[in-house]
Amino acid sequence: MDTPKGGPYELVSHRLGALPVINHFLDRIGLDALLERWLPPADRRFKLDPATAIRLVVVNLLVGRAPLYGMGEWAAPFAPGLLRLRAGDAGWLNDDRVGRALVRLFDADRASLLTDLIVGVVAEFGVDTSEMHNDSTSVSVHGQYTDADGAPVRGRPTAAVTFGHSKDHRPDLKQLVFILTVSFDGAVPMAYRLADGNTSDDPTHIPTWDNLVKVLGQRDFLYVADSKLCSGDAMRHIDGQEGRFVTVLPRTRGEDKWFRDWIQTNQPQWIEAIRLPGERLGDYDRVWSTFPAPLPSAEGFRIVWVHSTGKAARDSRIRRSKIEAGVAAIDALNAKLAGPKTRLKTRAAVEAAVTTALAETGSARWLEVTVTETEEETFRQEKRGRPGANTRFRRIVRTRYALTWRSRDDTIAYDAASDGCFPLITNDPTERLPDAQVLVAYRYQPNLERRHHLLKSVQDADPLWLRDPARIEAIFCCQFLGLLVAALIEREIRNSMRAADTSDIPLYPELRACEAPSAERIFTVLADLTRHELHRDGKLVQTFEVELTPLQHQILDLLGVPGTAYTAE
């Protein structure tokens, strides 16, 4: 709240921003009522109701990204009513009070809270739950986090902050693993789980699928995940419980090698499944084709092979670039061996250098390098002085090494035969899920990756600065709620655009067209909306309501938010 003052008059400004839009969706999902129901009751020591504080954390993650100690400063300019605060309550916002509210959320029955929440979201927004997509990401932390060792806190499990496989390419930092499941309908988050930082994806799918069954109250949804789902235990568990799955078969499986051997002497009957324009003007169309594998997997499940023209060109280009890099590395090493001061004196050292060069360029599979030896004979005087008829010379023999290379044309031809091919595996029969639909289901996975991007960049979950394990667990619950609200906003506006036959709206700078509006961009367009009040001697004289632009009106109409949400009560 900004209050410029001059004489008896005082101008009070209340920032509105995107809060009316966010409140509209928070009210639709019934977050306030759920928090009041499931959070432990607050005692008289709480100056700020824990449910209100948790709601503020979620809103802050969406539009403020202020740290806990900056919550009060962030909330001060906004109209208190939009934050569900009374006048002056922003002064109570500090990291201690918000932290205690997070502890209350940790102590609550979060599983029941989120189950009630998702059931309500599905009913209110009509989210299609017939297909679910799962993946995990790492969230880095800075520091030792000695208290976050995975030990239970007040009987409730916590995740251990530790070293593991970093998907952010930061092996020097400890981390947590955030496992997220979204719907095929709008990539709406349906469930999440926080796991130890060294957790691999393999053992996570069985408990994740079991939890989805409890939340959704059904088993026949299609569960799509990456290659870590392709383990006998996970696939048999889902199939045995009458579930359905689609995943990609890893290159390490024998079925993959069998097909790549088979394709050397056989021609698959590819059937076109998807055709899209090239990524750039003048590029060829991108085509995906499918072919049912002649043999099932070792577990008896159906395998569908996919050929992508884009991936085929990319595989060929990558292989050629690696071969060229390997040749350049061998030529450079050969030049060093020919020099007078080479440090590679033995055959073992030369062969080790060749192995390193091929490994670093990734070309060992396609290049064969031969090390040849030659003896270089030189003569040197035994003693100093001008040589004469009786001068004795010592014969010196030095072994020199040289490299020759050739491409393994048979291996290159073998790999080229299966360029652009990758296998998908499912337990659904062809009658229920045709080959083309198996591919369509798996191609939706990148939409889940975007939710991970929003978590770690837009909502600033990475890196994490909290230390208390209970507060860490609670803040990630708030992060999930933030992702859910953002996804519902994006789904609502995009569905409304399709219903209104609107291909794009001018959301980008310079009023450039946007075909798929994001929540972040919508919040930016609404961020500067402010209401002003003129007071004289403490009494309201006049209210200057916000003036919405045509673009802002269009956004609110598409989202179903009434214009009155931006007027004073």
Order of alpha helices (4+ residues) and beta strands (2+ residues): beta-beta-alpha-alpha-alpha-alpha-alpha-alpha-beta-beta-beta-alpha-beta-alpha-beta-alpha-beta-beta-beta-alpha-alpha-beta-beta-alpha-beta-alpha-alpha-alpha-beta-beta-alpha-beta-beta-alpha
